[in-house]
Amino acid sequence: MQTASGFNAAEAEAFGDSEPRALPCQALDHATGYLMAFAAMAGLVRRAASGGSWHAQLSLAQTGHWLRRLGRIDGVTCPDPSFADVADCLEETPSGFGRLTAVRHAAVMSETPTRWTRPTVPLGTHPPAWPQ
């Protein structure tokens, strides 16, 4: 979809390459997933308010079209943020690798605070079974 929508060609152009380049992240997949989650929540709100059922249609192609219409910035020459710039979005937790610094969960809910019940651990730490 990145090729069909022109993202790969635009990425190559931004870097001065003649060969298509992949995006540095799966922008179409992630954005479509976030839009699907939003559509599900909006459907639940509408059902609670009005009853009935609700249907949403999303596609990678339409997400790509929407993202392309947002325009472009020169992201190649902009500086990467420093640790201090993002420190308020991070949290430290113990893990199977020692202290882990990671991006804090974006959701903030008063009644059901977000949390991880298990720390990050190396592969093979737990047997391949459903938790009890």
Secondary structure by P-SEA (a helix, b strand, c coil): cccccaaaaaaaaaaccccccccccaaaaaaaaaaaaaaaaaaaaaaaacbbbbbbbbcaaaaaaaaaaccccccccccccccccccccbbbbbcccccccccccccccccbbbbbcccccccccccccccc
